[in-house]
Amino acid sequence: MNKQKFIDKFLIAFMILAVFKIIGIGAQLFHESFWSVVGTLAIFLVVAFVIMIIITALKDKEQNRKNSGKRGSGGGNFYLEASLFDRIRSKYEELAEKYIADKDYKKAAKVYMNLLQDNFRGAKTLEEGGFYNEAAAVYLKKLNNKAEAASCYEKAKQYKKAIDLYKEMQQKEKVGDLYKELNDIHNAHGYYQMVVDDYTANSQMVKASLIYSKKMEQPEEAQKILLKGWNEDKDAFNCLNNYFANVFDIIKLEKEIHKLYQKTPSYKKTIYLEAMKHEFKKDPKLQPVTRSIAYEIIAEKVGTRSEIINELKYFNPDDSVILKDISRFKTGRNKMLRN
């Protein structure tokens, strides 16, 4: 088949398809609004007109080539077809971009979905235009993308629809958040508690405490879960550090530091020492108690862990004498080991 015949046949096929498409658009009047159908028809007619111009231009070009005696190779048909479809696709892209520039997002989305067969870009265009319900429907029905659909329903404040999808995806915290938006505190806390239970089962005590404090507004429960993590060696340092961070009254914090230290077993005292380094810097009023505890831990552990002597400098940052004492201790220790 030469190029001229290919173009003629393509033109005939396109015209037949155009007729069927127009009939199909007309049939939409039975289940869509009049103006929606008119909009779809307008888009199709514009695109059809553009395609006709391209085909006519190619036909004239090929006729001129034929009249001038130029002959293409047999493989020319492939390149002609590729060129034709690339140009048509390019026109579709330009049309969609024009609609977006004009803020006509629905028409742009129709071009992407109906003409370019790109449902994802169509959905994103609807979302960009603020048509969240329509975008959610495309994500859900055409792309089976529940996460994007739920996000769009959430933006549309269709919280119940979003909740159903988040439940299917087992996103319990999001379910709790949306129940909270609906002022359904009972259900919100029920799902937040599930999240807490999941975190504690995986020894993620700090994350569990944040759900209690930030989402459920139960700071006492948050402290309990952090204390549990500290006592059960589940991310012990971070639990202890966060426990102290949640005590805002300095006098009360000083008492808590002292009280917890009294209950700390020997094997965890080096962890407690690390926490004291943080608390020492927090407030000058905490320095006496944290320094005292640090000295006690260092004195207890220095016999088996000589390097712990270096920790003294954190509790005496401006004391040059203690740095010399540390140096002398290390020198004497090394000599003793050599002998």
N, C-alpha and C positions, 0 to 999 in steps of 0.2 A: 504494500500500500504506500503510494507516494504522499508527500506532506500535504498537498492540496486536498486529496481525498480524506486524509485523516481529519483535517480541520473541518471539512464539510460535514463529515459524519459526527464529529464532536458537537458541531453547531446544532445539528438536527436533534441529537440526543439531549443536548442541554435544553432546547426549546420544549421537547416532550416532558422532560423532568420539571421544567418551570411551570408548565400547565398543571401537572399533578400537584406540585407544591402549592400553587395558588388555590386549587380546589381544597387541599388539605387545610390551608390557612382559613379558608371560608368556613370549613366544617367546625373550626374552633369556636365559632359564634354560639354553638349550642352549650358550651361549658365554660367560656371565658367572656369577659366584658367586651363590649363593642370597641372601646378605645384601645384595649390591649391587642385585639386582633388587627386593628388598623395600624398600630405601631409595628407589629410583626410584619405585616404586608408591606409597609413602607420600607423597612429594612431590606426585605427580600427584593423589592423592585429596584432599590438603589444598587444593591450588590449585583443583581441580574444585569442592570444597565452597564455597570463597570465591566462585567465579564464579556458582555456583547461587544463593547468597545475594544477590549483586548483581542478577542477572537477575530473581529473584523480587521483590526490592524495587522494581525498575523497573516490573515488571509490575503490582504492586499500586498503585504511584504512578499509572501510566497509567490503571488501572481507576477509581481515585478521581477522576482528572481527568475521565474520561468520564462518570461518574455525576453529577458536579457540573455537567455541561453545558458544560465548557470545551472549546474546540476549538483545536487547533494549526494552524498554517499548513502548507502542503505542504512547506516547507523544513525542517519540524521533524524529519523522519526523519534528515536529515544530522546535525543537532546531537545527536540521540538516539544515533546510531551512534558519533559521535565521543566523546560523553560515556561511553558504555558501554565502548569500547575503552580510553579514557584511564583509567577507573577500574580496569579489569582490569589494565592495565599497572602502575598505581600499586600495586595489591595484590601483583603479582609483585615489584616493587622492594622493597616492605616485607618480603616474605617472604625475599628474598635477604639484605637487611640484618639481619634477625633471625637467620638462620643464621650470618652472619659474626660477629654479636655473641656468638653461642653457640659460636664457634670451629668450627662445622661447615662448613668451607670447601668440601668436596666437594658437599654439597647446595646450597650457595649457587651454586657454579659450574654445577650442572645447571640451576638456575632461570635463570641468565643465558643459558646456551647453548640449552637446549631450549625455554624458554618466552618469553624475551625476544629470542632469536635474536642474542645479542651474544657472539660467541666470544672477542673480545678481553678483555672484562671477565671472562668465565669463566676464561680462561687466567691473567689477572692475579690473580684470586681464588685459584686453585690455587697460584700462585707465592707469594702472600702467606701462604698456609697451610703452606708448606714442601713441597708436593707437586710437586716440581720435574720429575720424570719425566713426570707426567701433564700438567703445564703445557707442557712441551716438545713433547709429542705434539700438543696442540691448536695451539700456535704453528706447528708444522711442517705438519700435515695439513690443518688448517682455514683457517689464515691465511697459509701459505707465508712465514712470517717466520723466516728462518734465523738472523738475529742474536739474536732473543729466545730461540729454541729452543736455540741454542748456549750462551747465557748460563745458561739453566736447567740444561742438562746439566752445565755447569761447576759450578754450585752443588750439583748432586746428586753431584758427583765422578765423573760418567760421562765421564771425560776423553777416551776414545777416540771416543765419539760426538760430543763437542764438537769434537775435532780434525778429524774428517771434515767438519763443517760449516764450520769456520774455513778449512780448505783450499779448500773450494768458493768461499768469499768472498774468498780471497786475503789473509787476515789472517795474514801470516807470523809476525809477532811473537807473536801470541796462540798460534799453533801451537807456536812455540818455548817459550813460557811453560808450556804444558800438558805438552809432552814433558819439560820440566824437573821438573814436578810428579811425573811418572811415573819420574823418575830416569833418563830416557833421554837422557843428555848428548850422545851422538853426534848424534841427530836434532835435539835442541834447538839445538845449535851450527850444524848445517846450515841450519836455518831462520833463525837469527839472522844467519848470514853472508849469506843472501839479502837480509835487511833492510838490512844494512850496504852491500851492493852497490847496492841501490836508492837509498839515501841518497847514496852517493858519486857515483852517476851523475847525481844531481840537484844536486850541489855542496852537499849538506847535511852537511858534514863534522863539525860538532859533534854532531848527532844520531847519526851513524855512530859517533863515538867513545864516546857514552854507551851504545850497545849493547855495545861491546867492554868497557867498564869496569863497567857495572852488571849486565848480563845474562850476559856470557860470562866476566867476572872476568879480563880480559886487559888490565891497565892499560898494558902496554908497547905493545900494538897500538893502544890508544886514543891514546897519545902520537904514534905514527907517523902516524896518520890526521890528527891536528891539525896536525902539522908539515907534512904534505903540503898541507893546506888553506892554511896560511900561505905556503908556498913557491909554490903555484900560484894565489894570489890568489882563493881560493874562500872567501868570508866571512873574509877575512884577520884582521881585528881580533879577532873572537870566537874564532877558532882559536888565535891567539896568547895571548889572555887566558885561555882554558881550559887551554892547555898549561902556562902558568905556575901556574895554580890547582891543577894536579895534582902539582906538585912541592912536597912538604910539608917537606922539609929546607931550612932557610934558607940554609945554606952552599952546598948543591947548587943551589938556586934562584939565588943570586947568580952562580954560575959560568955557569948556563944563560942568564941575562939578558945577561951580557957576551959569551958565545960567539955567541948568535944575533944580537946587534947587529953583531958583526964581519962577519957574512955578509949583513947587510941592505942591499939596493940603495938608492940615494939616493931614488928615487921612493916608497919605502915607509917612509921614516924618520918622516914625520909620523904615520903609523899607530903606529909603534913608540913615538913620544912619548906618544900617548894611553895606550898600555899601561903606560908608565912612571909615569903619574899614578896608576894603580891600584896598582902595585907599591910606590910610594913610601909609600902609606898603610898597607901591609900589616904592615910590621915596621920598627922604627927601624934595624935592622941593614942593611936594604936601601937606606936613604936615600942613603948616599954614592955607590953605584954608579948608582942611578937618577938622582940629581941630576947626576952627571957626564955621563951619556949625554944627559940633557935639555939641558944647557948646550951640548954639542957639536952637537946637532941644531939648536937654536935659532940658534947662531952660523952654522951652514951655510946655514940657510934665511932668515934675517932680511933678506938682500939682496933677495930676490924676494917674500918674504911678511912684510912689516913687522909685521902683526898678531900674528905668532907670538911676539913679545916678551912678550905678555900671559901666556904660559904659564909664565914665570919665577915668578909668584906662587904657583903650585901647589906648587913645590918649595922655597919660602921663606915658608910661611904666617905666620910670626911676625916677619918682617923688614920693618919699616916703611920702612927706607932703600931697599930694592929697589923698593918701590912708587913712591917718589919718582923713582928712576932711570928706571923705566919711563915715568913721566909726562913727565920731561924729554926722554927719547928721542923720544917721540911728538910732543912740541911742536916739537923741533928738526927732526924729519922733516917735519912739516907746513909749517914755515917754508921748508925747502929746496924742497919741492914747489911752494910758491906763487911762489918766486923763479925 
